[in-house]
Amino acid sequence: MKVAVAGAGSWGTSLASLLRSKDHDVTVWDIDPVPVTQINETGNNDRYLPGLELSPGLRATTDLAEAVRDAELIILAVPSQVMREVAEQVNALLPTATDDVVLCSVTKGIEVDTLMTMHQVLEDVFPTSVYPRLTYLSGPSFAVEVAAGLPTAVTIAAKNLKHARRVQKAVHTPFFRPYLTEDVMGVEIGGCAKNVVAIAVGLANGMGFEKNADAALITRGLSEISRLGMALGANPLTFGGLSGVGDLILTCTSEKSRNYRVGYFLGKGERIEKIQKRLGQTAEGVINAKAVHLLATKLDVEMPLCNAVYRMLYEGLDPHEAVRELSSRELKHEIPGRAIPD
Ligand SMILES: NC(=O)c1ccc[n+]([C@@H]2O[C@H](COP(=O)([O-])OP(=O)(O)OC[C@H]3O[C@@H](n4cnc5c(N)ncnc54)[C@H](O)[C@@H]3O)[C@@H](O)[C@H]2O)c1
């Protein structure tokens, strides 16, 4: 299969290497010539996947037309806020891909200016004839572990499972197991909002809180994510799956998570600008926090934890004050909507 991967960052490169290991003909594209030159000249991508050797024969280019030409599968692995501009470029090139090309977004996020999830952005950009061929891969998957060949399970969501099945078969390896679902919205909301909860858990740990706080934040965070997803029509069962609680556990319990690390250093009292500069890579949770806050406000969904993260990142709320506010909220039933006696 001829595959184009748009985005030679951590995740795009890792998936490109996985696909190449299955003998697919893979070209990875990036706007930035640094990872492109390195992949072509040394066979690795030290900026994003330091110390890891990529599958031999992986090609990279800064020319999107070259990557997309004759492609049967196009993977979109760029940050969420540039998905629209990259998708528009891909759309202009679609006639050079094969007629039944399938597209797979592996990006987690919400476009902050429009509050659209990635599938809504893609449906805005591509013609309706392409909709059945739009698929979304998500789930607990650190790029560095996938690139190292460590066992991973993910979810591929699509409104039409026929094409998702093609992606499932294309990426399946003995260590990379993809499941399918039709719940595109549920998968997307889980993949996006968990980054905000990861910032909260990192923050708590940076402030010196331990496992009890982690468990409480993960559980209450999942409850907030489920509420937002259900308000958007998601299937509640999705939040108990890989793209829901699975990705939430991964992101909230490992220092490999950029979003966890952002929170951790915030909890240590560092300023967000300094943390982001040092990170030098996409920490989607920072922008996701704003998008989730705006979306929850628009839909009138109660998300106190995510809201506190937003206010700490964007309005200078002091973390200790946030803890005080959260713990002094009105006492409630654990199940939303259930009344408690006076
Ligand atoms: N890193 C992971 O472990 C991982 C795992 C699963 C999902 N994801 C998701 O995949 C998406 C990409 O994440 P990543 O970690 O690969 O990010 P990254 O910052 O490592 O890489 C993003 C790449 O996109 C490129 N890019 C292409 N066009 C661009 C443009 N117009 N403007 C800016 N950059 C452009 C950048 O140059 C960069 O190489 C995110 O939504 C992330 O949440 C990441």
The ligand as a Gaussian input file, in Angstrom:
#p B3LYP/6-31G(d) Opt

LIG

0 1
 N        3.362000      12.145000      20.554000
 C        2.541000      11.175000      20.894000
 O        2.912000      10.257000      21.649000
 C        1.132000      11.152000      20.361000
 C        0.392000       9.974000      20.477000
 C       -0.913000       9.946000      20.021000
 C       -1.459000      11.086000      19.447000
 N       -0.719000      12.218000      19.346000
 C       -1.358000      13.387000      18.724000
 O       -0.788000      13.574000      17.430000
 C       -0.792000      14.964000      17.096000
 C        0.599000      15.364000      16.712000
 O        1.394000      15.196000      17.858000
 P        2.956000      15.006000      17.833000
 O        3.329000      14.549000      19.182000
 O        3.403000      14.194000      16.663000
 O        3.381000      16.540000      17.631000
 P        4.818000      17.084000      17.267000
 O        4.895000      18.478000      17.777000
 O        5.843000      16.096000      17.715000
 O        4.819000      17.090000      15.672000
 C        3.959000      17.868000      14.890000
 C        4.581000      17.967000      13.502000
 O        3.652000      18.631000      12.654000
 C        4.432000      19.416000      11.778000
 N        3.656000      20.390000      11.034000
 C        3.232000      20.175000       9.777000
 N        2.590000      21.229000       9.294000
 C        2.620000      22.149000      10.246000
 C        2.128000      23.463000      10.320000
 N        1.444000      24.023000       9.314000
 N        2.344000      24.146000      11.459000
 C        2.997000      23.580000      12.494000
 N        3.485000      22.317000      12.471000
 C        3.294000      21.623000      11.352000
 C        5.518000      19.999000      12.700000
 O        6.602000      20.528000      11.941000
 C        5.880000      18.779000      13.510000
 O        6.906000      18.033000      12.888000
 C       -1.309000      15.693000      18.340000
 O       -2.670000      15.985000      18.190000
 C       -1.127000      14.689000      19.455000
 O       -2.072000      14.872000      20.495000
 C        0.557000      12.278000      19.764000

